[in-house]
Amino acid sequence: MASNHKSSAPRPISRGGIGLTGRPPSGIRPPSGNVRVATAMPPTTARPGSRGGPLGTGGVLSSQIKVADRPVTQQGLSGMKTGMKGPQRQILDKSYYLGLLRSKISELTTEINKLQKEIEMYNQENSVYLSYEKRAETLAVEIKDFQGQLADYNMLVDKLNTNTEMEEVMSDYNMLKAQNDRETQSMDVIFTERQAKEKQIRSVEEEVEQEKQAADGIIKNMSPEKQVKYIEMKTTNEKLLQELDTLQQQLDSLNMKKESLETEIAHSQVKQEAVLLYEKLYELESHRDQMIAEDKSMGSPMEERERLLKQVKEDNQEIASMERQLTDIKEKINQFSEEIRQLDMDLEEHQAWATLLLGLAAHTFNPLTEDRSRSVPVNLSTPPPPPRII
C-alpha cells in the first residue's frame, strides 16, 4: 500500500550536487506513478527528458520537438541537418576574386624574395668556396713540401738512432744523387723530345692550313656548277661521317653486349644448351627454306623429265668426249714411253762403245807398256750407230 502514496516528482540527483534541472542518470527509471507519457500525445505536448534537455514538471521537456528533426532510425527516417561551421561568403563577386588574387600575388612575392635570398647566399658561399679551394691548393703544395722535409728528418733520426757510420750515409747520399741526376737527364731528354714534337705538330698544322687555303682557292676558281656539286658532296661526306660514327658506336656497344652475353653463356650450362638448340633450329629453318625454294623452282613432272633427259644427254656427251681425250692421252703416253725406252737403249750402246774405245786407247798409247804387240786389235770399220733424234 505504501507504493501507492509515492511522490509524483522524480528523486533529486545526489551526484556532485546536480539539481533537478541537470541530466538524469542513465540508471534512473522514470517514475512508475501517475505520471505517464502517452504514446499518442500530440507534438506540442511534453516529452520525457533526454540527454541534453532539462527536466520539467512532471518529468517532461519544456521545449517543442518537431517530427522532421528526429535522428535517423533503422527505418530510414531523415536526420537533422547541421549548419556549416563559421561564417561563409554568400556572393563570390569581383572583389572576392581580386582579394584572392592579391593574396596569391603576395605569396608568390614572398616566395620569390625567399629564393633571391637563397641565391645570394649561394653565390656568397660559392665565392668563399673558390677562395678556400685556391687556398687549399697552396696549402696542399706546402704540406707536400713539409712531408718531404719530415721524411728526410725521420730518416736522419733513424740513422742517428741506429748509430750508422758517416761513410754509409755518404754512400747513400751519393747513390741518391746519382739517381736524381739520371732522372734529371731523362726529364731533360723528354722535355727536348716534347719540344721537338710540338714544333713538328705546329709545322704539320701550318701545312694543313696551307693545304686548306690552296683547296679553298681551287674551289673559288671552279665553275658554279662544280662548286654546287662540291658543296653537295661535302655535305654528303659529313653526313656519312656522322652516320659512320653513330654506327661505330652502335657496333662497339653491340660488341660489348656480345662479350657480356658470351661470358654469361659460358658460365651457364642451360644457356649453352639453349644456344646449341637455337643453332640447330636455324640450320633446320635454312634447310626448310632451301627445300621450299627448290620446290617452287621445280616445274611439272613432264618438264622435270625433259630437263633430266637433257641433263643426262649432256652428261653422256661430256663423258664420251672425256673418254676420247683419255684414249688420246693414253696413246701419247705409250708413244712417249716407247721413245724413252729406245733412247735408253741407244744411250746404253753409245756408253758401251765409248767405254771400249777409251779402254783401247789407253792401253795402246800407254808409254809404260812393254809389249805393244799384245794389244787387242780394234775393228774401226763398223762405227757405232748415231743416236736417234726425236
NORMOBEL-V88715 format. One line per field, one symbol per residue. ss: DSSP state (a for helix, b for strand, c for the rest). psi: psi as a letter, one per 20 degrees, with the letter a starting at -180 (. if undefined). burial: I if it has 9 or more other C-alpha atoms within 8 Angstrom, else O. A space follows every 50 residues. Layout:
ss = ???
psi = ???
burial = ???
This chain:
ss = caaaaccccccccccccccccccccccccccccccccccccccccccbcc cccccccccbccccccaaaccccccccccccccccccccccccaaaaaaa aaaaaaaaaaaaaaaaaaaaaaaaaaaaaaaaaaaaaaaaaaaaaaaaaa aaaaaaaaaaaccccaaaaaaaaaaaaaaaaaaaaaaaaaaaaaaaaaaa aaaaaaaaaaaaaaaaaaaaaccaaaaaaaaaaaaaaaaaaaaaaaaaaa aaaaaaaaaaaaaaaaccaaaaaaaaaaaaaaaaaaaaaaaaaaaaaccc aaaaaaaaaaaaaaaaaaaaaaaaaaaaaaaaaaaaaaaaaaaaaaaaaa aaaaaaaaaaaaaacccccccaaacccccccccccccccc
psi = hhhikqqiqqpqpjojkpahirpqqhipqqqkcioppqhkqrhirqqqpa hiqqpapjkrqiqppqhhjqrpaijkqqaqpqrqprpqphpnaghghggg ghggghgggghghghgghgghggghgghggghgghhgghhgghgghhggh gggggggghhhjlqqhggghghghghggghgghgghhgghgghggggggh gggghggggghggghhghhhirrhghgggggghgghggghgghggghggg ggghgghggghgghhhjphghghhgghggghgghhghghghgghhhhqbr hgghgggggghggghgghgghhgghhgghgghggghggghghhggghggh hggghgghggghhgkpiiqgoiijqpqpojhnrqqqqqp.
burial = OOOOOOOIOIOOIOOOOIOOOOIOOOOOOOOOIOIOOOOOOOIOOIIIIO OOOIIIOOIIIIOIOOOOIIOIOOOOIIIIOOOOOOOOOOOOOOOOIOOO OOOOOOOOOOOOOOOOOOOOOOOOOOOOOOOOOOOOOOOOOOOOOOOOOO OOOOOOOOIOOOOIOOOOIOOOOOOOOOOOOOOOOOOOOOOOOOOOOOOO OOOOOOOOOOOOOOOOOOOOOOOOOOIOOOOOOOOOOOOOOOOOOOOOOO OOOOOOOOOOOOOOIOOOOOOIOOOOOOOOOOOOOOOOOOOOOOOOOOOO OOOIOOOOOOOOOOOOOOOOOOOOOOOOOOOOOOOOOOIOOOIOOIIOII OOIOOOOOOIOOIOOOOOOOOOOOOOOOOOOOOOOOOOOO
